[in-house]
Amino acid sequence: MSAFEIVDAVNSPGNPGKTGDDRYGYDEGAGTAWVLDGATDATPLQPFPGAESGAAWFADTLSSHLIGHAPKEGEAPEVYFRRILEQVRARAESESDTPLDSLPPAAWPIASGIWLRRLGDVAELCWLGDCMALDLISGEEYGPVGASEQESEDNREVLKRSEEEIWNAVREAREAAFEAEKPIFSLRPHVITRLNRVSIPATARTQILLMSDGFYRLIHPYGLYDGPGLASAVRTCGLGDLVTQLRRHESGLSRQAIGRVKRADDACALWLSFD
């Protein structure tokens, strides 16, 4: 019996013609699947020659290292990810044209992510940052449920500033998180001290959607669906049609109305069905 079936997947860059900073992947042999959302570069530094961005390099490299590197028997997810990130860090040191430790804090690539591992009739969901999961049968949401109202208002206030001031605020936030060693997927494996975690049923006919916050915008902040409504729409319409709806809706909105720095964010989702 396979761990799961891949029903559908989508990775839609917010900037047409680019690969974007999101990635999805899965390893059926290990019973693992994931969605990663690289945080948009906050500085003009490009430490990885030939890469579209530091965020794209990191999300792509981390995703590739999760394939074929299953957790060891009894290995805790935090230990597993530190081990994988140490491998990614070693590759970064060999491929970067700038010594990593000389990069300013805001230039270190980071990513949010949600990772699933099936263990018999149970699946373990682990995440950091603003990637989410949705049970496509019950409509139950796992992980962050979008920015709080206060965060949305704070973002709108920032977006009233000039472009330079906006990105200064982004860099300041990255620097503060770096200094506080906030747990996030990054080239500093030691900061993975904990993962948000929940166990969910993985019985026959269970279906789970893993997604980045760009796809989750259909729920928050756009309000086109609630959790059960999006679950139904995924099964009825498919992921491609939902991305079309997403792009059509946001095309008529200003960045300030959305309350996010990027008006059109990368949107990534992976639809799994358990046997």
C-alpha positions in Angstrom: 0.0 0.0 0.0 1.3 3.4 -1.0 1.5 6.1 1.7 -0.8 8.4 -0.3 -1.9 9.4 -3.8 -1.1 12.8 -5.3 -4.4 14.0 -6.7 -3.3 17.5 -7.9 -0.7 20.1 -7.4 -0.1 23.7 -8.4 2.7 26.2 -8.1 1.8 29.6 -9.5 4.4 32.4 -9.3 3.0 35.8 -8.4 5.4 37.3 -11.0 4.7 35.7 -14.4 7.8 34.4 -16.1 9.5 33.6 -12.9 9.8 30.3 -11.0 8.8 32.0 -7.7 9.9 31.2 -4.2 7.4 28.4 -3.4 8.0 24.7 -3.9 6.2 21.5 -3.2 7.5 17.9 -3.1 6.9 14.4 -1.8 8.7 11.2 -1.2 6.2 8.3 -1.4 8.8 5.8 -0.1 9.2 7.8 3.0 5.5 8.7 3.3 6.4 12.4 3.4 5.1 15.5 1.5 5.6 19.2 1.9 5.0 22.8 0.8 7.7 25.4 1.2 7.4 29.2 0.9 10.7 31.1 0.6 10.5 34.5 2.1 10.9 37.3 -0.6 14.5 38.6 -0.6 14.7 41.7 1.6 18.0 43.0 0.2 19.5 43.3 -3.3 22.4 40.9 -2.4 22.5 37.8 -4.6 24.8 35.3 -2.9 23.9 32.4 -5.2 25.0 33.1 -8.8 22.5 32.0 -11.4 19.6 31.6 -8.9 16.5 33.6 -9.5 16.7 34.8 -5.8 18.1 33.7 -2.5 14.6 32.6 -1.5 14.1 30.5 -4.6 17.5 28.9 -4.2 16.8 28.0 -0.6 13.3 26.6 -1.1 14.4 24.6 -4.2 17.5 23.3 -2.4 15.6 22.4 0.8 12.9 20.6 -1.2 15.5 18.6 -3.2 17.2 17.5 0.0 13.9 16.2 1.5 13.6 13.8 -1.4 15.3 10.5 -0.7 16.3 11.5 2.9 13.7 9.9 5.1 13.6 10.4 8.8 15.4 7.7 10.7 13.5 5.3 12.9 12.3 7.2 15.9 13.9 10.4 14.8 12.1 13.5 16.1 11.1 16.0 13.4 13.2 18.7 14.9 16.3 16.4 14.8 15.4 15.4 11.3 15.1 18.9 10.0 18.3 20.0 11.7 20.1 17.2 10.0 18.6 18.1 6.6 19.3 21.8 7.1 23.0 21.0 7.9 23.2 19.4 4.5 21.6 22.4 2.9 24.0 24.7 4.8 27.0 22.8 3.5 25.7 23.1 0.0 25.1 26.8 0.5 28.7 27.3 1.7 30.0 25.7 -1.5 27.7 27.5 -3.9 27.5 31.0 -2.4 29.9 33.6 -3.8 29.8 35.4 -0.4 30.8 33.8 2.9 27.5 33.2 4.7 28.6 34.6 8.0 29.4 37.9 6.3 25.8 38.3 5.1 23.7 40.9 6.9 20.9 39.3 8.9 18.2 40.5 6.5 20.0 38.7 3.6 19.9 35.2 5.0 17.3 33.2 3.1 14.5 31.7 5.1 11.3 29.8 4.4 8.0 28.9 5.9 6.9 25.3 5.4 4.5 22.6 6.3 5.6 18.9 6.2 3.5 15.7 6.5 4.6 12.2 7.4 2.3 9.3 7.3 2.7 6.8 10.1 0.1 4.0 9.6 -3.4 5.4 10.3 -2.0 8.7 11.6 -0.3 11.5 9.7 2.0 14.0 11.5 1.8 17.6 10.4 4.7 19.9 11.3 5.1 23.5 10.3 6.9 26.8 10.8 5.7 30.1 9.5 2.6 30.7 7.5 2.0 27.5 5.5 -1.2 25.7 6.2 -3.1 22.4 5.7 -6.8 21.9 5.1 -8.8 18.6 5.6 -10.7 18.4 2.3 -13.5 16.3 3.9 -14.2 18.1 7.1 -12.9 21.6 6.2 -10.8 21.7 9.3 -7.7 24.0 9.1 -4.3 23.2 10.6 -1.5 25.8 11.0 -1.8 29.5 10.9 -5.2 30.9 9.9 -3.9 34.1 8.3 -2.7 37.3 9.8 -4.6 38.6 12.8 -6.7 41.8 12.4 -4.1 43.8 14.3 -1.3 42.5 12.0 -3.4 43.4 8.9 -3.9 46.9 10.2 -0.2 47.2 11.0 0.6 46.1 7.5 -1.8 48.6 6.0 -0.1 51.4 8.0 3.3 50.3 6.7 2.0 50.3 3.2 1.1 53.9 3.4 4.8 54.7 3.4 7.1 55.1 0.4 8.6 52.0 -1.3 11.9 52.5 0.4 10.3 52.8 3.8 8.3 49.7 3.2 11.4 47.6 2.5 13.2 49.2 5.4 10.4 47.9 7.6 10.7 44.4 6.0 14.4 44.4 6.6 14.0 45.5 10.2 11.5 42.7 10.9 13.9 40.2 9.4 16.8 41.5 11.5 14.7 41.3 14.7 13.7 37.7 13.9 17.3 36.8 13.1 18.6 38.3 16.4 15.9 36.6 18.4 16.7 33.2 16.7 13.0 32.8 15.8 12.4 29.2 14.7 12.2 29.1 10.9 13.6 27.0 8.1 17.0 28.7 7.3 20.7 28.2 6.9 21.0 28.2 10.7 19.9 24.7 11.6 20.3 25.3 15.4 17.3 27.6 15.5 15.0 24.6 14.8 14.3 24.0 18.5 10.6 23.3 18.0 8.1 22.7 15.3 4.3 23.3 15.5 2.9 19.8 15.4 -0.4 18.0 15.2 -1.4 14.4 14.5 -4.4 13.8 12.3 -6.2 10.7 11.0 -4.8 9.1 7.8 -7.4 6.6 7.2 -8.9 5.6 3.8 -10.5 8.5 1.9 -8.9 11.2 4.1 -7.7 14.0 1.8 -5.4 16.8 2.8 -4.4 20.0 1.1 -1.0 21.5 2.0 -0.6 25.1 0.9 1.4 28.3 1.1 -0.1 31.5 2.4 -0.4 32.7 -1.2 -3.0 30.0 -2.0 -4.6 30.5 1.5 -5.4 34.1 0.4 -8.6 32.6 -1.0 -9.7 32.4 2.6 -7.7 35.2 4.2 -7.7 38.1 3.5 -9.9 37.8 0.4 -12.7 36.0 2.0 -13.7 34.2 -1.2 -14.2 31.0 0.8 -14.2 29.7 4.4 -12.4 26.4 5.2 -15.3 24.1 4.4 -16.1 26.2 1.3 -12.6 25.9 0.0 -12.5 22.2 0.7 -15.6 21.7 -1.4 -14.2 24.0 -4.2 -11.0 22.1 -4.4 -12.9 18.8 -4.9 -15.3 20.4 -7.4 -13.1 22.8 -9.4 -9.5 21.6 -8.9 -6.5 23.6 -8.0 -5.8 25.3 -11.3 -9.3 26.8 -11.5 -8.9 28.1 -8.0 -5.6 29.8 -8.9 -7.4 31.5 -11.8 -10.1 32.8 -9.4 -7.3 34.0 -7.1 -5.5 35.9 -9.8 -8.7 37.4 -11.2 -9.8 38.7 -7.8 -6.5 40.2 -6.7 -5.9 41.9 -10.1 -8.5 44.5 -9.1 -7.1 45.2 -5.6 -4.4 47.6 -4.5 -1.6 46.4 -2.4 -2.8 48.5 0.5 -6.3 47.0 0.3 -4.8 43.6 0.5 -2.6 44.6 3.4 0.4 42.7 2.1 3.7 43.8 0.6 3.2 41.7 -2.5 -0.1 42.2 -4.3 0.2 38.9 -6.2 2.0 36.4 -4.0 3.3 33.0 -5.1 0.6 30.4 -4.6 1.4 26.7 -4.1 -0.7 23.7 -3.0 -0.4 19.9 -2.9 -3.5 17.7 -2.7 -3.0 14.3 -1.1 -5.4 11.4 -0.7 -4.7 8.5 1.7 -5.5 4.9 0.6 
